[in-house]
Amino acid sequence: MASAQSVQSSLVQFSLETENLQAKQLFEDLAEQQKNILTLLEGRYQQILQEEPQFKQSNP
């Protein structure tokens, strides 16, 4: 999850740093897609924690 968040942050930063409008739009679109991926990952992670209590015990 941390790596996925880092990717999103990098994409946002790239979009802010570039002056190329086409590249800026691409980075913004990719950052939005990555945000959606993070939302899905978080939901799946919560589902796993509910279904597999032993996972929660071994990964605080």
Secondary structure by P-SEA (a helix, b strand, c coil): caaaaaaaaaaaaaaaacccaaaaaaaaaaaaaaaaaaaaaaaaaaaaaaacaaaaaacc
